[in-house]
């Protein structure tokens, strides 16, 4: 056996017992007659070369339970989704459309109808991508993405999922956002919501009369309300 093959055989033996106790590893180091640092570096290279990836289609939290089976192997687990970002963003919208504006928006779950209300100073399309990124990489930075991940519901296309409430800039956007959060939370329709609904007489009056608020924070009837 050549020198390289000799070292590889010892490294292979070390890798097979890496989950066992350190005493056996030290015995292997001594028996090889080679410096520990040499074997340790080569062992790391062997691990890198032995890494193989398996890909699961993500369908909810059950996927994580399955992936844990491979935790103590040399198999690395990756997830994919049926919906890519390209397929979710409708390419027929041009640069001057409403999704390039900013303001208050709602994301609606296609499966259960839960609504997430938010406000963005960036354009709506970019904010949509950020929510999708949270969904794809499971980092829970988005309450809407967290709802979809925990329920196994599908992330829809931008024109099916995102409703633009108002895209006009101004100090009244906070009032508009609070109103829609209040309304959806009151109806138990806000996913993973941490807001505490405090009774608001003005909002209750607007809701009771079947009204919404416009970009000036002014109440008006639903049939006069224009969604963009």
C-alpha positions in Angstrom: 0.0 0.0 0.0 1.4 3.4 -0.9 1.9 6.2 1.7 -1.3 8.0 0.6 -3.4 4.8 0.7 -1.9 4.0 4.1 -3.0 7.4 5.6 -6.4 7.2 3.9 -7.0 3.9 5.6 -6.3 5.3 9.0 -8.4 8.4 8.3 -11.3 6.2 7.2 -11.1 4.2 10.4 -11.1 7.5 12.4 -14.2 8.7 10.5 -16.1 5.5 11.2 -15.7 5.9 14.9 -16.1 9.7 15.2 -19.4 9.3 17.1 -17.7 7.0 19.6 -15.5 7.8 22.7 -12.3 9.8 22.4 -10.2 6.9 24.0 -10.6 4.8 20.8 -9.6 7.7 18.7 -6.4 8.3 20.7 -5.6 4.5 20.3 -5.9 4.9 16.5 -3.7 7.9 16.5 -0.9 6.1 18.4 -1.2 2.9 16.3 -0.8 4.8 13.1 2.6 6.3 14.1 1.7 9.5 12.3 1.4 13.0 13.9 -2.1 13.6 15.2 -2.3 17.0 13.4 -1.7 15.2 10.0 -4.4 12.6 10.6 -6.8 15.2 11.9 -6.5 17.4 8.8 -6.8 14.5 6.5 -9.7 13.2 8.4 -11.4 16.5 7.9 -10.8 16.3 4.2 -12.3 12.8 4.1 -15.4 14.1 5.8 -15.8 16.8 3.2 -15.4 14.4 0.4 -17.8 12.0 1.9 -20.6 14.5 2.2 -23.6 13.8 0.1 -26.8 15.8 -0.2 -30.4 14.6 -0.2 -33.2 16.9 -1.1 -36.7 16.8 0.4 -39.8 18.6 -0.9 -40.8 20.8 2.0 -44.4 20.1 3.1 -44.5 21.3 6.7 -43.0 20.6 10.1 -43.2 16.9 9.4 -40.3 17.3 7.0 -38.0 18.3 9.9 -38.9 15.1 11.8 -37.9 13.0 8.8 -34.6 15.0 8.3 -33.5 14.3 11.9 -33.1 10.6 11.0 -30.1 11.6 8.9 -28.5 13.9 11.6 -25.8 11.5 12.6 -24.8 10.4 9.1 -22.7 11.9 6.4 -25.8 12.9 4.5 -26.7 16.6 4.4 -30.3 17.5 4.1 -31.7 20.3 1.9 -35.2 21.4 1.2 -37.0 22.5 -1.9 -40.4 23.9 -2.6 -42.8 23.4 -5.5 -43.0 27.2 -5.8 -39.9 29.0 -6.9 -39.6 32.8 -6.5 -39.8 33.2 -10.2 -43.1 31.4 -10.5 -44.5 33.4 -7.6 -43.7 36.8 -9.0 -46.0 37.5 -11.9 -43.7 38.7 -14.7 -46.5 40.5 -16.6 -46.3 43.4 -14.2 -44.2 46.3 -15.5 -41.8 48.5 -13.6 -44.4 51.2 -13.3 -47.2 49.1 -11.8 -48.6 49.2 -8.3 -46.3 46.5 -6.9 -43.4 48.9 -7.4 -44.9 51.3 -4.9 -44.9 51.3 -1.1 -47.5 51.6 1.6 -49.9 49.2 3.5 -50.5 45.7 2.2 -52.1 42.4 3.2 -50.9 38.9 2.6 -53.7 36.3 2.5 -53.3 32.5 3.0 -54.9 30.8 0.0 -55.8 27.8 2.1 -57.4 29.2 5.2 -57.9 32.9 4.4 -55.8 34.2 7.3 -54.5 37.8 6.6 -51.2 39.4 7.6 -51.2 43.2 7.5 -48.0 45.1 7.1 -46.4 48.4 6.1 -43.3 48.9 4.0 -41.2 51.8 2.9 -39.7 49.6 0.1 -41.7 48.5 -2.9 -44.4 45.8 -2.4 -42.6 43.3 -4.7 -39.4 43.5 -2.7 -41.3 43.1 0.6 -43.1 40.0 -1.0 -39.7 38.5 -1.8 -38.6 39.0 1.8 -41.6 37.1 3.1 -40.9 34.4 0.6 -37.3 34.2 1.6 -38.4 33.6 5.2 -40.7 30.9 4.0 -38.0 29.2 1.8 -35.2 29.3 4.4 -37.5 28.8 7.5 -36.0 31.7 9.5 -39.3 32.8 11.0 -38.7 36.5 10.4 -42.1 36.7 8.9 -45.3 35.8 10.9 -47.0 35.0 7.6 -44.3 32.6 6.5 -44.3 31.0 10.0 -48.1 30.4 9.6 -47.5 28.7 6.2 -44.6 26.6 7.5 -46.4 25.4 10.6 -49.7 24.6 8.8 -48.1 23.2 5.6 -50.1 25.7 3.5 -48.9 26.9 0.1 -47.2 30.2 -0.6 -49.2 31.6 -3.5 -48.3 33.9 -6.3 -48.0 37.6 -5.7 -51.2 38.6 -7.4 -53.1 35.9 -5.6 -51.6 36.5 -2.2 -50.8 40.2 -1.8 -53.5 42.9 -1.7 -52.3 46.5 -1.8 -54.5 48.6 0.5 -52.8 52.0 0.0 -49.6 53.0 -1.7 -49.7 56.7 -0.9 -47.0 57.9 1.4 -47.8 59.9 4.5 -48.0 60.0 8.3 -51.5 58.4 8.2 -50.2 55.1 7.0 -49.6 54.0 10.7 -53.3 54.6 11.4 -54.4 52.6 8.3 -52.1 49.7 9.3 -53.4 49.7 12.9 -57.0 49.8 11.7 -56.6 46.7 9.5 -54.6 44.8 12.1 -57.3 45.7 14.6 -60.1 44.5 12.3 -58.4 41.2 11.4 -57.2 40.4 14.9 -60.7 41.1 16.3 -62.0 38.6 13.8 -59.3 36.0 14.8 -58.0 36.3 11.2 -54.4 37.5 11.9 -51.9 34.6 11.6 -49.5 34.1 14.6 -50.5 37.6 15.8 -48.8 38.8 19.0 -50.9 42.0 19.1 -53.2 42.6 22.0 -56.4 44.1 20.9 -57.3 47.0 23.0 -60.8 48.3 22.5 -60.9 51.3 20.1 -64.2 53.1 20.0 -63.3 54.9 16.7 -62.3 51.6 15.0 -65.4 49.9 16.3 -67.6 52.6 14.9 -66.0 52.4 11.5 -66.3 48.5 11.5 -69.9 48.6 12.8 -70.9 50.9 10.0 -69.2 48.7 7.4 -66.6 51.3 6.6 -62.9 51.4 5.9 -60.3 54.2 6.2 -58.5 55.9 3.4 -55.0 57.2 2.9 -55.9 60.3 5.0 -57.1 58.2 7.9 -60.7 59.3 7.0 -63.5 56.7 7.3 -65.6 56.0 4.2 -68.1 53.3 3.0 -66.9 50.1 1.5 -68.4 50.7 -1.9 -66.4 54.0 -2.1 -63.2 52.3 -1.1 -60.7 51.8 -3.8 -58.2 49.0 -3.5 -55.2 49.2 -5.8 
